[in-house]
Each structure stands twice: as structure tokens, then as C-alpha cells.
Amino acid sequence: MVENRSAGSALKAELRRELLAARRALSPEAAAAAAASLARRALELPELAGAGTVAAYVSVGTEPGTRDLLDGLRRAGKRVLLPVLLPDNDLDWAAYEGPGSLAEIAHPGKMRLLEPAGPRLGPEAVTGADAVLLPGLAVDGRGMRLGRGGGSYDRVLERLERAGAHPALVVLLYDDEVVARVPEEPHDHPVQAVATPSGVRRFG
């Protein structure tokens, strides 16, 4: 089991390097166009249209842009929760109240993040969400998601499972990040759907 886990970790690390290099090669214009299309596609999802509360995130660096989507969700009357990174890499949550409610935070050893400045609601707040938008680097035809490797969202998914909560899990990606196969480890959880700039795909 340890050997299999190590092999899976190594394969994930290699795939992450390839995908991150492809993201870095995107022009700012292409990234902006992708963000606008991604927002339109994601907002068409019934899982988001029917949600009262959506746990989302603020994209950073070369991630598929989420700012248009966050504002679209608010305009649609959704309560939007955004993560606040804790020192142990777990996530607290606070409500998104518009672009002016975000503050740039420097975490030691990590890139600067935009986080909500409002009252902290606690790590368990995510269990009340009807849909959870997940960052990632890839997803395969089974719905298995490849994350960045920090473990923050693994904890979120474990927390949901412990609480018996079953929100719709949707990963946001670029078109070419829907791949044939993602290396899998025992702690990995499948998602229900992926939204990309060109469309939405659901998994059984």
C-alpha cells in the first residue's frame, strides 16, 4: 500500500508540473477570455442555479479565473462562502460581499491570496453549502480530480463526508485539463461535474 501510494504521488507530481507549465504559457488575453466563458458555463449548471449557498474560491495566479463567476453568483442571489487559509493549511470560511470585501493576505511560504475580510464562520461552515466549487489541475472521465497537492481541499471533502453532507462538487478547469486518467490515491474523492470555458461535463 505504501509503495502504491508513493507511485501515485510521483505520478501526480509529474502531471502537476506538466499542467502548471501549460497554464504559465497562457497569454493574459486568453486567460481573461477563458474566465468570462467559464463564468457563463458554470452559471448554467442546475447545481448552481438551484443552490442557496455556494462555497467557492478566489482564483490566483494562472488558475481559471473565478472573479466573474463570484459576482454572477451574487447577482443571482446566492450566498457565497470563500475560504480563509489557516496556518495548518485547513480552511475557515467567510461570506463574499463583493470585490471590495476581499483583502490580499500574505501567508508565510505561499503566494499572496485574496481572502474575504468579513467575520469567520468556522471550518464547518462549508457543510451547509449546497454546492462546492473546487480548484484543481485536472479531472478524468471518472470524475477523479487532481489538486495542487496542498491538502486543503482534501480536508474539506473529508469534513463533508464526516458531516454526512452531500453538496454538488464541481471543479473549474481549462478545456485541455479534462484528461484520460488522473493518478488516484485512497483519500481521493470524485466530483460530480467539471465546468470549462467550452462547456460542462457530468460524471456518473
HELIX and SHEET records of a PDB file:
HELIX    1   1 VAL A    2  ARG A   24  1                                  23    
HELIX    2   2 PRO A   28  LEU A   43  1                                  16    
HELIX    3   3 PRO A   46  ALA A   49  1                                   4    
HELIX    4   4 ARG A   67  ARG A   75  1                                   9    
HELIX    5   5 PRO A   99  SER A  101  5                                   3    
HELIX    6   6 PRO A  123  GLY A  128  5                                   6    
HELIX    7   7 SER A  152  ALA A  163  1                                  12    
HELIX    8   8 ASP A  175  GLU A  177  5                                   3    
SHEET    1   A 7 LEU A  91  ALA A  95  0                                        
SHEET    2   A 7 ARG A  79  LEU A  85 -1                                        
SHEET    3   A 7 THR A  53  ALA A  55  1                                        
SHEET    4   A 7 ALA A 131  LEU A 134  1                                        
SHEET    5   A 7 ALA A 168  LEU A 172  1                                        
SHEET    6   A 7 ALA A 193  THR A 196  1                                        
SHEET    7   A 7 GLY A 199  ARG A 202 -1                                        
SHEET    1   B 2 LEU A 102  ILE A 105  0                                        
SHEET    2   B 2 LEU A 113  PRO A 116 -1                                        
SHEET    1   C 3 ARG A 145  LEU A 146  0                                        
SHEET    2   C 3 ALA A 138  ASP A 140 -1                                        
SHEET    3   C 3 VAL A 178  VAL A 179  1                                        
END                                                                             
